[in-house]
Each structure stands twice: as C-alpha cells, then as structure tokens.
Amino acid sequence: MKPDRRFSARRPKPYPALSVDHPAALEGRSIHQAMVRTAVPGERVLKSGEHSRKLGSHFSKRPWIDMPIFSMTLEERRTCPRSCAVWNECYGNAMHRAVRWRVGDPLYVKLLLELEQLSISFPRGFAVRLHTLGDFPDRQYLEFWLRALKRHEELHIFGFTAHLRDSDIGSMIEAESFKWNRFRIRFSGAKGDRSTLVADAPSRGRNSDGITCPADMDHPDISCGSCALCMTTTAPIVFGRH
C-alpha cells in the first residue's frame, strides 16, 4: 500500500537565511525557542511518519518494506556540529510549528519506554528517522542509539549527519553505517558513498553529483516511504537548492 500522509506535499518555501551576526547563529540555537520542550510522560517523542509532509507512514519498497516510519526532532544548531554547511540556512528556520526535544535524562527515559513499546507492537521491524531537525549532539547520545540497536533487533535507523567522517562522533557513525545494515546514516555535504549534497542538480535521475532525491521539491507526490532510495543505494543523494 502507498504510504499515508496527513499533509499534502508541496514545494517548500525558501528557508530564510540568518545573518552571520544573528544571535541564534552565534549562540548555536533555534530561532523558535518557544518550540523547544523537555520530554514529558504524556507526549510521544517518536512521531509517526504520516504526520510528515515528506516521510510517509511506512516503507512500501525493500529492503525495509512494510516497516512503519517514526521520526524525532531535536533543536537545530544546538545539537549540530559547526561543520554543517547550511548552519545559517537551516530549513528549521521556516519550521515554526515543529516541536524540538531537549536532549537529557527525560528524553532518554521517554525513548527507552517508546522503543520498548514499538518493538512489541512491530515485531517485524520499524524505522526511526534521525533527525528531522538537529543532529547527534555528543557521544553519550550516539551511544544511546547504538545500544538501542543491540537491545532491539526490530529497530532500524536512517537519517543524515553534518559531522565530518574523521571527527570523533563522525568516525563512530561511519563505523556503524559502513555495515549498511540497520543503521543507515548519510554524511551531509560530503563526497563518496553514503553521503548527501545540496546542489543545483537536475530535477530527477543521476547526475555528476549523485542521484537527485525523487521526494525532493519537484516530486511532491513521492514520499520517503514510497521511494526508499536512501535505503537501497549507497550512492550520493542530491537535494536541490531551495
């Protein structure tokens, strides 16, 4: 079945770039501080992909076919490395309604509970998109997810990171992602396999930089769940400039 989405996909508006001296850019935080929250018992932190314009409810193609998709959002810039190529141009600048979760003990406790529940509910597997906004803020956070993979065989993780491959955190991500098994994280702004680029690329197909994302701006009716290109190839994926 085609993945469900509550919101119709449409060409996103340009992301407002911050000036180099903007307080949020200098301090490394979101401009939407009212949407930064601490995890609480009554609210889920792992949200179904059907609530996303782009993700979709589940994968309809292999290798993770029929697995439901969930996502989580952290605070952009505060959890991101300065190596991010779009530090000032983050698309989070335009996401004034997105809830960003603070990284800390309340979040870890909530994630432990929700991952346990999802593992029981979906014994054939489920996928978590890390991160709609944000990145791996430190080793403790990354190690949490690596331990979760060992504890829950049902858990599959995909997403992107701006950490450099040879950085402390980047090398840990590279070691696990190199297996291209249940932890498929691509390096943003990088060259080579398992990477992504933002470029003035053709609207579809292969090009000199890699393969243009079919679910990007010019393909509003395709979701990550119905595409699964990031899951099926290690070739670079290219996103068009907004």
Legacy VTK file of the C-alpha trace (Angstrom):
# vtk DataFile Version 3.0
C-alpha trace
ASCII
DATASET POLYDATA
POINTS 242 float
0.000 0.000 0.000
1.060 3.566 -0.663
2.365 5.291 2.499
-0.177 7.625 4.092
0.478 11.296 4.827
-1.851 13.635 6.695
-0.478 16.660 4.855
-0.269 17.048 1.098
3.248 17.545 -0.188
4.007 20.843 -1.839
7.048 22.790 -2.919
8.542 24.190 0.299
9.081 27.899 0.698
12.660 29.191 0.667
14.332 28.923 4.038
15.143 32.355 5.487
18.907 32.528 5.996
20.223 34.063 9.188
22.791 36.833 9.026
26.269 35.897 10.265
25.755 38.041 13.363
22.247 36.755 14.167
22.068 35.732 17.874
20.747 32.247 17.008
23.647 31.657 14.618
26.256 32.951 17.064
24.811 31.139 20.087
24.025 27.923 18.221
20.281 27.611 18.802
16.920 27.628 17.082
15.129 30.903 16.428
11.937 29.193 17.637
12.739 28.824 21.329
9.072 28.537 22.273
9.006 25.178 20.479
11.912 23.662 22.437
10.491 21.319 25.062
11.512 18.828 27.720
10.070 15.341 27.208
7.102 14.570 29.466
5.175 11.331 30.092
2.029 12.376 28.252
3.516 13.270 24.866
5.220 10.993 22.368
8.662 11.958 21.134
8.725 9.422 18.287
6.031 10.624 15.883
4.513 8.614 13.034
5.793 9.499 9.576
2.222 10.019 8.428
2.368 13.378 10.225
5.260 14.465 7.982
4.877 16.119 4.597
7.757 14.073 3.249
8.242 10.821 5.193
5.029 8.824 4.896
3.619 6.211 7.257
5.728 3.231 6.182
8.117 1.863 3.580
6.442 0.292 0.560
9.713 -0.856 -1.019
12.530 -3.123 0.034
14.728 -3.570 1.984
12.559 -2.266 4.849
9.223 -2.931 3.165
6.104 -2.620 5.360
8.080 -1.190 8.288
6.316 1.814 9.842
8.327 5.044 9.949
8.745 7.243 13.010
10.742 10.431 13.432
12.128 12.669 16.139
13.160 16.312 16.104
15.912 17.948 18.150
16.896 21.595 18.320
18.728 22.714 15.206
22.180 24.251 15.654
22.294 23.496 19.405
22.744 19.783 18.640
24.553 20.267 15.323
28.295 20.458 14.613
29.704 23.721 13.296
30.828 21.737 10.268
27.235 21.917 8.972
27.329 23.550 5.532
23.887 25.125 5.998
24.300 26.388 9.572
22.666 29.753 8.784
20.344 28.414 6.059
18.844 25.530 8.085
15.336 24.632 6.935
14.371 24.678 10.614
14.320 28.464 10.284
10.981 28.061 8.491
9.577 25.348 10.786
7.935 27.463 13.465
5.466 24.732 14.475
7.891 21.832 14.912
8.470 20.628 18.481
12.181 20.298 19.298
13.096 17.952 22.170
15.828 18.824 24.649
18.482 16.147 24.987
18.747 14.980 28.587
17.549 12.356 31.057
13.809 12.987 30.466
14.292 12.329 26.742
16.330 9.159 27.317
13.729 7.802 29.741
10.899 8.516 27.277
12.803 6.955 24.377
13.524 3.788 26.344
9.814 3.369 27.012
8.685 4.143 23.475
11.282 1.902 21.824
10.191 -0.955 24.062
6.559 -0.392 23.100
7.338 -0.160 19.375
9.420 -3.346 19.497
6.439 -5.202 20.924
3.945 -3.635 18.517
6.068 -4.214 15.405
7.989 -7.491 15.819
8.850 -7.491 12.094
10.629 -4.177 12.437
10.145 -0.414 12.481
12.272 2.517 11.287
13.230 5.747 13.059
14.284 8.795 11.060
17.010 10.695 12.924
16.719 13.682 12.857
14.075 15.837 11.159
15.955 18.736 12.725
19.157 18.577 14.743
21.993 16.066 14.815
23.994 13.854 17.184
25.000 16.364 19.903
27.573 14.214 21.718
28.985 10.726 22.229
26.505 9.894 25.001
23.553 10.485 22.716
25.059 8.472 19.847
25.975 5.630 22.192
22.370 5.581 23.410
21.153 4.761 19.896
23.911 2.216 19.276
22.944 0.411 22.479
19.275 0.596 21.451
20.134 -1.178 18.186
21.698 -4.045 20.119
18.790 -4.245 22.547
16.009 -4.075 19.954
16.509 -6.173 16.825
13.311 -4.644 15.461
14.817 -1.115 15.424
16.143 0.329 12.148
17.611 3.839 11.937
18.172 6.158 8.980
18.980 9.820 8.517
21.765 12.316 7.920
24.570 13.953 9.855
26.755 17.022 9.349
29.573 15.532 11.420
32.744 15.007 9.417
33.642 11.368 8.810
37.012 11.726 10.549
35.683 13.583 13.604
35.231 11.821 16.938
31.471 11.354 16.547
31.700 11.027 12.774
34.100 8.084 12.990
31.690 6.258 15.302
28.824 6.883 12.889
30.979 5.781 9.963
31.955 2.518 11.655
28.322 1.546 12.197
26.912 2.964 8.944
29.610 1.223 6.906
27.793 -2.054 7.633
24.748 -0.548 5.843
22.502 -2.777 7.881
20.105 -1.353 10.490
21.932 1.976 10.942
21.972 3.903 7.679
23.234 7.423 8.297
24.464 9.546 5.392
27.091 12.270 5.689
25.739 15.643 4.579
27.884 17.868 2.401
30.353 15.039 1.852
31.743 13.205 -1.166
31.639 9.472 -1.693
29.194 6.756 -0.759
26.540 7.125 1.939
26.537 10.906 1.551
24.246 13.765 0.554
24.831 17.080 -1.186
22.828 20.255 -1.743
23.450 21.419 -5.302
21.905 22.903 -8.434
21.101 19.439 -9.745
18.666 18.183 -12.390
15.163 17.591 -11.063
15.481 13.834 -11.431
17.826 10.966 -12.148
21.576 10.504 -11.998
23.934 13.432 -12.451
27.579 14.281 -11.860
26.999 14.715 -8.111
24.913 11.602 -7.499
21.187 10.839 -7.711
18.600 13.576 -7.233
16.183 12.799 -4.412
12.834 11.859 -6.031
10.964 13.015 -2.919
12.515 16.488 -3.052
10.898 19.737 -4.251
9.978 18.732 -7.791
8.355 15.441 -6.790
5.718 16.391 -4.203
3.703 13.165 -4.606
6.582 10.865 -3.667
7.387 10.195 -0.030
10.465 8.692 1.582
8.401 5.594 2.273
7.407 5.076 -1.358
10.892 5.958 -2.664
13.354 4.254 -0.267
16.265 5.303 -2.486
18.329 6.257 0.555
17.843 2.693 1.775
18.604 0.845 -1.465
21.756 2.580 -2.694
24.946 3.866 -1.100
25.424 6.351 -3.967
25.347 10.071 -3.053
21.867 11.598 -2.884
21.473 15.187 -4.106
18.932 17.697 -2.811
18.133 20.771 -4.887
18.810 24.246 -3.566
15.673 25.867 -2.111
LINES 1 243
242 0 1 2 3 4 5 6 7 8 9 10 11 12 13 14 15 16 17 18 19 20 21 22 23 24 25 26 27 28 29 30 31 32 33 34 35 36 37 38 39 40 41 42 43 44 45 46 47 48 49 50 51 52 53 54 55 56 57 58 59 60 61 62 63 64 65 66 67 68 69 70 71 72 73 74 75 76 77 78 79 80 81 82 83 84 85 86 87 88 89 90 91 92 93 94 95 96 97 98 99 100 101 102 103 104 105 106 107 108 109 110 111 112 113 114 115 116 117 118 119 120 121 122 123 124 125 126 127 128 129 130 131 132 133 134 135 136 137 138 139 140 141 142 143 144 145 146 147 148 149 150 151 152 153 154 155 156 157 158 159 160 161 162 163 164 165 166 167 168 169 170 171 172 173 174 175 176 177 178 179 180 181 182 183 184 185 186 187 188 189 190 191 192 193 194 195 196 197 198 199 200 201 202 203 204 205 206 207 208 209 210 211 212 213 214 215 216 217 218 219 220 221 222 223 224 225 226 227 228 229 230 231 232 233 234 235 236 237 238 239 240 241
